[in-house]
């Protein structure tokens, strides 16, 4: 299953009021990677997906629930 990670990542950042730089530091991923994912230029590795969604979950953001509403 391919997630719309570019939309999810941007939504997560906006909800947490984080810049791409701040997000990259929070999940230990290069800022360029964040930019490329959001611009749909790269699809992240499973490890990167895990970092993004785990971080969101720890911050109380449940993407599936938000998208269902």
VEXMAR-244186 format. One record per atom (N, C-alpha, C): x, y, z; residue in three letters; residue number from 1. Coordinates in pm, 1 decimal. Last residue first. Example, Ala and Ser with C-alpha at 12.3 -4.5 7.8 and 13.67 -1.06 7.14 Angstrom:
2
+----------+----------+----------+-----+-----+
:       px :       py :       pz : res :   n :
+----------+----------+----------+-----+-----+
:   1285.0 :   -225.0 :    708.0 : SER :   2 :
:   1367.0 :   -106.0 :    714.0 : SER :   2 :
:   1290.0 :      3.0 :    787.0 : SER :   2 :
:   1319.0 :   -569.0 :    780.0 : ALA :   1 :
:   1230.0 :   -450.0 :    780.0 : ALA :   1 :
:   1320.0 :   -330.0 :    780.0 : ALA :   1 :
+----------+----------+----------+-----+-----+
***
This chain:
69
+----------+----------+----------+-----+-----+
:       px :       py :       pz : res :   n :
+----------+----------+----------+-----+-----+
:  -1233.5 :   1189.8 :    938.0 : UNK :  69 :
:  -1329.2 :   1290.9 :    985.3 : UNK :  69 :
:  -1371.4 :   1388.1 :    879.4 : UNK :  69 :
:  -1032.7 :   1042.6 :    822.9 : UNK :  68 :
:  -1168.0 :    985.3 :    823.2 : UNK :  68 :
:  -1273.5 :   1088.8 :    860.8 : UNK :  68 :
:   -805.4 :   1188.5 :    873.9 : UNK :  67 :
:   -851.1 :   1177.9 :    735.8 : UNK :  67 :
:   -992.3 :   1122.6 :    725.9 : UNK :  67 :
:   -780.8 :   1147.9 :   1150.6 : UNK :  66 :
:   -799.2 :   1284.3 :   1097.8 : UNK :  66 :
:   -857.1 :   1278.0 :    956.2 : UNK :  66 :
:   -732.9 :    873.5 :   1162.2 : UNK :  65 :
:   -852.2 :    929.5 :   1226.3 : UNK :  65 :
:   -883.5 :   1068.2 :   1171.6 : UNK :  65 :
:   -486.7 :    856.7 :   1029.6 : UNK :  64 :
:   -604.9 :    786.9 :    976.7 : UNK :  64 :
:   -733.0 :    843.3 :   1033.8 : UNK :  64 :
:   -316.2 :   1014.5 :   1202.3 : UNK :  63 :
:   -346.5 :   1054.6 :   1065.6 : UNK :  63 :
:   -473.4 :    986.8 :   1012.3 : UNK :  63 :
:   -309.3 :   1122.0 :   1500.3 : UNK :  62 :
:   -347.8 :    994.4 :   1440.3 : UNK :  62 :
:   -402.7 :   1024.2 :   1301.2 : UNK :  62 :
:    -94.5 :   1274.7 :   1711.8 : UNK :  61 :
:   -157.8 :   1289.9 :   1581.1 : UNK :  61 :
:   -182.5 :   1151.3 :   1522.5 : UNK :  61 :
:     54.4 :   1272.0 :   1942.7 : UNK :  60 :
:    -91.4 :   1269.0 :   1952.9 : UNK :  60 :
:   -166.0 :   1287.3 :   1822.4 : UNK :  60 :
:    318.8 :   1242.0 :   1923.3 : UNK :  59 :
:    272.7 :   1379.2 :   1944.2 : UNK :  59 :
:    119.5 :   1388.0 :   1947.0 : UNK :  59 :
:    338.6 :    978.0 :   1858.0 : UNK :  58 :
:    388.1 :   1020.1 :   1989.7 : UNK :  58 :
:    342.0 :   1161.2 :   2024.9 : UNK :  58 :
:    245.0 :    995.8 :   1594.4 : UNK :  57 :
:    167.1 :    923.9 :   1694.6 : UNK :  57 :
:    207.5 :    966.4 :   1837.1 : UNK :  57 :
:    456.3 :   1131.4 :   1470.1 : UNK :  56 :
:    322.5 :   1190.0 :   1472.7 : UNK :  56 :
:    239.0 :   1126.7 :   1583.7 : UNK :  56 :
:    658.6 :    939.5 :   1506.7 : UNK :  55 :
:    672.4 :   1073.7 :   1565.0 : UNK :  55 :
:    534.9 :   1139.7 :   1577.0 : UNK :  55 :
:    557.5 :    730.1 :   1352.9 : UNK :  54 :
:    578.9 :    711.8 :   1497.1 : UNK :  54 :
:    589.6 :    846.3 :   1567.8 : UNK :  54 :
:    560.0 :    845.8 :   1098.1 : UNK :  53 :
:    432.2 :    810.5 :   1159.9 : UNK :  53 :
:    445.5 :    785.6 :   1310.2 : UNK :  53 :
:    841.3 :    891.3 :   1061.7 : UNK :  52 :
:    742.1 :    997.8 :   1045.3 : UNK :  52 :
:    614.3 :    964.8 :   1121.9 : UNK :  52 :
:    960.5 :    640.3 :   1104.5 : UNK :  51 :
:   1001.1 :    757.2 :   1183.9 : UNK :  51 :
:    893.9 :    865.9 :   1180.1 : UNK :  51 :
:    835.3 :    485.7 :    904.6 : UNK :  50 :
:    817.3 :    453.8 :   1046.2 : UNK :  50 :
:    850.0 :    573.3 :   1134.6 : UNK :  50 :
:    939.9 :    608.1 :    677.0 : UNK :  49 :
:    794.9 :    607.2 :    701.7 : UNK :  49 :
:    766.5 :    583.5 :    848.8 : UNK :  49 :
:   1209.0 :    538.4 :    712.2 : UNK :  48 :
:   1169.3 :    679.3 :    717.1 : UNK :  48 :
:   1019.3 :    691.7 :    742.2 : UNK :  48 :
:   1190.6 :    260.4 :    678.2 : UNK :  47 :
:   1245.7 :    316.3 :    801.7 : UNK :  47 :
:   1203.2 :    462.7 :    819.3 : UNK :  47 :
:   1099.8 :    238.9 :    417.3 : UNK :  46 :
:   1013.3 :    194.2 :    526.4 : UNK :  46 :
:   1059.6 :    251.2 :    659.6 : UNK :  46 :
:   1187.1 :    543.4 :    242.9 : UNK :  45 :
:   1210.0 :    404.6 :    280.8 : UNK :  45 :
:   1112.5 :    367.3 :    392.0 : UNK :  45 :
:    969.8 :    764.3 :     53.2 : UNK :  44 :
:   1061.5 :    728.4 :    162.1 : UNK :  44 :
:   1076.5 :    577.8 :    181.8 : UNK :  44 :
:    996.1 :    871.5 :   -272.7 : UNK :  43 :
:    911.3 :    794.4 :   -182.0 : UNK :  43 :
:   1003.9 :    742.1 :    -73.0 : UNK :  43 :
:   1042.0 :   1198.3 :   -406.6 : UNK :  42 :
:   1098.1 :   1074.9 :   -349.3 : UNK :  42 :
:    990.0 :   1004.5 :   -271.0 : UNK :  42 :
:    880.6 :   1397.5 :   -490.3 : UNK :  41 :
:    994.6 :   1364.6 :   -575.2 : UNK :  41 :
:   1060.3 :   1234.3 :   -531.3 : UNK :  41 :
:    676.9 :   1523.5 :   -353.0 : UNK :  40 :
:    647.8 :   1397.8 :   -421.9 : UNK :  40 :
:    757.3 :   1361.1 :   -523.0 : UNK :  40 :
:    738.3 :   1722.8 :   -186.1 : UNK :  39 :
:    721.1 :   1760.8 :   -326.8 : UNK :  39 :
:    691.5 :   1639.4 :   -414.9 : UNK :  39 :
:    780.2 :   1580.1 :     48.5 : UNK :  38 :
:    664.7 :   1670.2 :     39.1 : UNK :  38 :
:    635.9 :   1712.3 :   -104.3 : UNK :  38 :
:   1021.3 :   1452.2 :    -21.1 : UNK :  37 :
:    901.1 :   1373.2 :      8.2 : UNK :  37 :
:    776.9 :   1461.5 :     -9.0 : UNK :  37 :
:   1193.4 :   1669.1 :    -51.6 : UNK :  36 :
:   1166.4 :   1580.4 :   -165.5 : UNK :  36 :
:   1041.3 :   1495.7 :   -144.0 : UNK :  36 :
:   1192.8 :   1774.1 :    211.8 : UNK :  35 :
:   1149.1 :   1855.1 :     97.5 : UNK :  35 :
:   1110.4 :   1765.9 :    -19.7 : UNK :  35 :
:   1303.9 :   1557.9 :    353.3 : UNK :  34 :
:   1170.6 :   1608.7 :    387.2 : UNK :  34 :
:   1112.6 :   1686.0 :    268.9 : UNK :  34 :
:   1554.5 :   1550.6 :    230.8 : UNK :  33 :
:   1465.5 :   1434.9 :    219.9 : UNK :  33 :
:   1322.2 :   1476.6 :    249.1 : UNK :  33 :
:   1663.5 :   1788.2 :    313.8 : UNK :  32 :
:   1640.4 :   1767.1 :    170.5 : UNK :  32 :
:   1545.1 :   1650.4 :    147.2 : UNK :  32 :
:   1697.0 :   1741.3 :    586.1 : UNK :  31 :
:   1594.5 :   1836.9 :    542.3 : UNK :  31 :
:   1562.9 :   1818.7 :    393.9 : UNK :  31 :
:   1741.2 :   1403.7 :    693.1 : UNK :  30 :
:   1793.4 :   1521.7 :    625.2 : UNK :  30 :
:   1679.4 :   1610.8 :    574.9 : UNK :  30 :
:   1617.7 :   1302.9 :   1006.5 : UNK :  29 :
:   1617.6 :   1283.1 :    861.6 : UNK :  29 :
:   1665.6 :   1413.2 :    799.0 : UNK :  29 :
:   1536.4 :   1297.4 :   1282.2 : UNK :  28 :
:   1670.1 :   1257.8 :   1236.5 : UNK :  28 :
:   1672.4 :   1214.4 :   1089.6 : UNK :  28 :
:   1307.9 :   1408.9 :   1370.1 : UNK :  27 :
:   1301.8 :   1266.4 :   1334.5 : UNK :  27 :
:   1433.0 :   1215.3 :   1274.8 : UNK :  27 :
:   1380.8 :   1669.5 :   1434.1 : UNK :  26 :
:   1300.1 :   1592.1 :   1528.4 : UNK :  26 :
:   1299.5 :   1443.1 :   1498.2 : UNK :  26 :
:   1509.9 :   1764.2 :   1207.7 : UNK :  25 :
:   1587.1 :   1746.0 :   1330.2 : UNK :  25 :
:   1512.3 :   1657.0 :   1430.6 : UNK :  25 :
:   1291.3 :   1778.0 :   1034.5 : UNK :  24 :
:   1404.8 :   1691.2 :   1001.6 : UNK :  24 :
:   1491.0 :   1663.9 :   1125.0 : UNK :  24 :
:   1134.1 :   1969.6 :   1160.4 : UNK :  23 :
:   1085.8 :   1832.0 :   1147.0 : UNK :  23 :
:   1201.6 :   1737.6 :   1121.2 : UNK :  23 :
:   1295.0 :   2196.0 :   1129.1 : UNK :  22 :
:   1261.0 :   2147.7 :   1264.1 : UNK :  22 :
:   1213.1 :   2003.1 :   1260.5 : UNK :  22 :
:   1295.5 :   2212.1 :    845.4 : UNK :  21 :
:   1420.3 :   2197.4 :    921.6 : UNK :  21 :
:   1392.9 :   2139.8 :   1060.6 : UNK :  21 :
:   1029.7 :   2258.8 :    789.5 : UNK :  20 :
:   1092.5 :   2136.6 :    738.3 : UNK :  20 :
:   1221.9 :   2107.8 :    815.6 : UNK :  20 :
:    877.8 :   2377.6 :   1095.2 : UNK :  19 :
:    936.0 :   2398.8 :    962.9 : UNK :  19 :
:    991.8 :   2264.7 :    914.6 : UNK :  19 :
:    575.5 :   2305.4 :   1268.4 : UNK :  18 :
:    719.3 :   2284.8 :   1250.6 : UNK :  18 :
:    760.4 :   2319.4 :   1108.3 : UNK :  18 :
:    316.1 :   2278.7 :   1381.1 : UNK :  17 :
:    376.2 :   2409.9 :   1355.5 : UNK :  17 :
:    528.5 :   2401.4 :   1348.2 : UNK :  17 :
:    183.3 :   2048.6 :   1389.5 : UNK :  16 :
:    281.6 :   2068.4 :   1496.0 : UNK :  16 :
:    351.6 :   2203.9 :   1485.6 : UNK :  16 :
:     33.2 :   2076.6 :   1159.5 : UNK :  15 :
:    -36.3 :   2059.8 :   1287.8 : UNK :  15 :
:     56.8 :   2085.2 :   1405.1 : UNK :  15 :
:    238.4 :   2088.3 :    968.1 : UNK :  14 :
:    151.3 :   2204.7 :    990.7 : UNK :  14 :
:     80.0 :   2195.0 :   1125.2 : UNK :  14 :
:    346.1 :   1828.8 :    986.9 : UNK :  13 :
:    428.6 :   1946.9 :   1015.8 : UNK :  13 :
:    342.9 :   2067.8 :   1048.8 : UNK :  13 :
:    121.5 :   1678.0 :    908.2 : UNK :  12 :
:    183.5 :   1658.2 :   1040.0 : UNK :  12 :
:    264.1 :   1781.3 :   1078.8 : UNK :  12 :
:     90.0 :   1773.9 :    645.7 : UNK :  11 :
:    -15.9 :   1790.0 :    744.5 : UNK :  11 :
:     39.1 :   1778.0 :    886.7 : UNK :  11 :
:    328.4 :   1684.5 :    527.8 : UNK :  10 :
:    299.9 :   1828.3 :    534.5 : UNK :  10 :
:    192.5 :   1857.2 :    639.6 : UNK :  10 :
:    291.5 :   1408.9 :    556.0 : UNK :   9 :
:    406.1 :   1475.2 :    617.6 : UNK :   9 :
:    380.7 :   1625.1 :    632.4 : UNK :   9 :
:     59.2 :   1363.1 :    400.4 : UNK :   8 :
:     62.1 :   1333.9 :    544.1 : UNK :   8 :
:    173.6 :   1410.2 :    614.4 : UNK :   8 :
:    141.6 :   1429.2 :    142.6 : UNK :   7 :
:     33.7 :   1504.6 :    206.1 : UNK :   7 :
:     35.4 :   1486.3 :    358.1 : UNK :   7 :
:    345.0 :   1238.2 :    110.4 : UNK :   6 :
:    374.4 :   1380.5 :     89.0 : UNK :   6 :
:    268.1 :   1467.0 :    155.5 : UNK :   6 :
:    218.7 :    994.3 :    149.8 : UNK :   5 :
:    309.7 :   1044.1 :    253.2 : UNK :   5 :
:    341.0 :   1191.2 :    233.5 : UNK :   5 :
:     -9.4 :    836.9 :     89.1 : UNK :   4 :
:     13.4 :    971.2 :     34.5 : UNK :   4 :
:     98.6 :   1044.3 :    136.3 : UNK :   4 :
:    116.8 :    502.2 :     71.8 : UNK :   3 :
:     54.3 :    612.4 :    145.0 : UNK :   3 :
:     76.5 :    741.7 :     68.9 : UNK :   3 :
:     59.6 :    213.2 :    -93.0 : UNK :   2 :
:    136.0 :    337.2 :   -100.7 : UNK :   2 :
:     58.5 :    448.5 :    -32.2 : UNK :   2 :
:     84.2 :   -118.8 :      0.0 : UNK :   1 :
:      0.0 :      0.0 :      0.0 : UNK :   1 :
:     88.1 :    124.3 :      0.0 : UNK :   1 :
+----------+----------+----------+-----+-----+
***
